[in-house]
Amino acid sequence: MAPQTAPARQNLPLDSDSFIGRERDLSDLLRLLDADRVVTLCGVNGIGKTRLALRVAAHATGSFPDGVWLVELTQARGRDEVIARIAAAVGVAEEAGRDLEYTLRDALARRRLLLVLDGCGPVLELLADVCHRILADCPTVSMLITAEEPVRLESEAIWRVPPLSPPPREKERDPTSSEAVRLFVDRARAASPSFTADADDLRIIADICGVLDSIPYCVELVASWVRRIPLPEIAQQLRERVQELYSRHSGAADRARLMIAVIRWSYERLGLRERILLRRLSVFADWDLELAERVCPDGPLPEAEILDLLSSLASRALITLDGEAQGRVRYRLPSAVRRFMAHRLIEAGEEEAFRLRHREQMILIAEELHRTAVLGRAMPWAQRYASWTRVITEYDNLREALHWSRERGDAEEGLRLCVGLCPFWVTGSHFIEGGVWNDRFLEMGGVAEALRGRAMVRRAELARAEGDHRYASEIGEAGLVRCRVSRDTESLIMGQNLLAMVDVREHAYDRAGERLSEVLELSRKTGDLWNEAVALGTQGMLATQCGDFARADVHYSTAMMVLRGMDHRWGVGSMLIGQGIAAEARGDLAGADRCYRESLDIQRDFGSAAELSRCLAGVGRIAHALGATTQAFDYLSESLLQSHSAGLRRGVAAALASIARVAASEGMVDGACRLGGAAAAIRGETGPATATRSWPLKGTAYDGDPASLSAWWDEGFAMDVDEAAALALHITEAGRVPRPRPGRMNHAKAPEETLTRREYEIARLVGEGKSNRAIAEELFITPATVARHVANINRKTGFTSRKQIAAWINAPTVSQ
């Protein structure tokens, strides 16, 4: 049985501290979310929208069988980035040649899930249209949104998040009946474990919470100071600070201004170095200690003190812990604090200097990825992979650097970022986003021709990944001209390699061969093992397309030897897929199975959904060819699920076609024809349709009514992707149920009567001791076709070996 990939059902973060109060709000919101598809939690920053939304979402997971997915939009800029963040959260990948928004909406069309869109303030104006389109096309998708103002969606239920329950006005009542007071005490104990509050202290705390209007973040900020400032003094200072914010008539404070006042009060009580560090941290979306130590020290702020200062600021609730990545603790500024500190950075005249420092660190991270990803020498895989995961971790910061470079018109720095990030964009299926960024900076002037050529070659790589071969050739050739002039051999080799891949896809085999010859000569001369291996793999692909499978195997094996010597696991995984395809085409089922399974292990660790799906489908096809129907259905259904959940229609079509073949061989003719029609329809939408009406039944003994076959095919052709996937999964489930098999070597009929004419012919040659390859050569068919016929013979007879077929076909009489 295939090791099924259990999909996650939510991506909610763990609570970093206790959740106090809001019990009634929580129950009311759960009921509201059950009745309305869109619920928006509105209120000022710090009122507790995010914490409440996450709590509601955690309690609602049982109501959404397809998951609850948090989408962080605080750092988002622009419509495309909003869509990309939603897609990433729900596991939908970019599909070549198609707008991600359409892929996303199609993928979510029948999923019952909850999108938690958090921090929508920066993109509120464009969010309404994005959400409207998703809701219109995806009737079982619900949304829980946090924003300072409503999104203004039709049927949007607006929940104005109130402060925590205030202290009682009657002095004789217990102050701890107030949620705000309980929160203050809890956070005060966190800041000072020895903190205790007697009756007098509780009355002062109640007074403080009243001044703070029971706004949760204000309460947390102030409570963190109890270790340094006595409660009565805190109360006095706050009264003086916020008194002018209260209306003489209503007594209600402007909560946004109150929040700023409390942040300022806390900021002013910090030491000089704490204030300097805090305002400089505003350049980050989030960060770890290493980044802070590289960007923030200067003048009065020594690097050696950064760790202690971060700990101090965390204890003041001015920065929050944001989980862990690569063994490093991540930190983040609450949005209200970051906005306030960004203004302080400008006031100090430090914004440009520290944004430049921040960007330089991002350029170093991007260029480290590019260097290690395609470095043509041996290197521990863990070191290469660490650069990939670092880019994933810092992607919000990298986007910030890209945006800032664009705003300033810094084309050179922007292109350096793009060149460095290209391996991440290609392998992570972000080629559309990467292409947009490259185009923005390539349109700018003032860039050295050497850098422009290097960037154009990488842009061609993104275009090839996107399936736009015409543009890949156009911009790639233009980039190569510049690379030759600037003597950028690395980019020249890379460009020729990727354009050779384009040539192979476009059947320009002679031109591909010329490019690859140049690549191999230059890469061997310069010791570039990576591009040598890529060129060898492309030669293998070229040989496969030309039908020279033996030569393809030699090229792939040589490329694999180079890549294994480099310890480049991702490269090995990709090359194994190509070698598996070649082995499968020449009928080497054992070799193909070995390749697909080894690549599958690699892809499960860090591969894209597309590559993982291809490996699963390969293992499933080979299992079918070997007669292991249950195993075939296991792997093919997982391949289908992977492609379907990621929105990859071509992968879905391939899985449907493979499942159809297995179903047909098992006698499930109606289902096979329907799946065949559905696969043909999807292929017609995503590219040239090549399927014919009868292909699922090729190699079977079915002699049914052609009109029924045609009707079933047409039914499948009219299905949408979700219906076809559901039918396929139903068929694979039914196909796993054990069914009676014919008794072995107990045949009432002669072989000529049991088998089709072609099967009998193949059985006779098996009886002569011939291999699949020899039979294929004699009958002018492929070895894979021979293997399928042998599998059908075994299925009909109950045999499990070629020896049993030979004994039966050569017997002088048939046993009764």
PyMOL commands that set and color helices and strands:
alter all, ss='L'
color gray80, all
select helices_A, chain A and resi 23-35+49-63+79-90+100-107+121-137+175-177+179-191+199-211+216-223+231-245+255-268+272-283+289-295+303-315+335-347+351-373+381-393+395-408+411-427+431-442+449-466+469-486+489-505+509-526+529-545+549-566+569-585+589-606+609-625+629-646+649-665+669-686+695-697+706-717+721-735+751-754+757-767+772-779+783-797+802-810
alter helices_A, ss='H'
color red, helices_A
select strands_A, chain A and resi 38-42+68-72+113-118+141-147+156-160+320-325+328-332
alter strands_A, ss='S'
color yellow, strands_A
deselect
rebuild
show_as cartoon
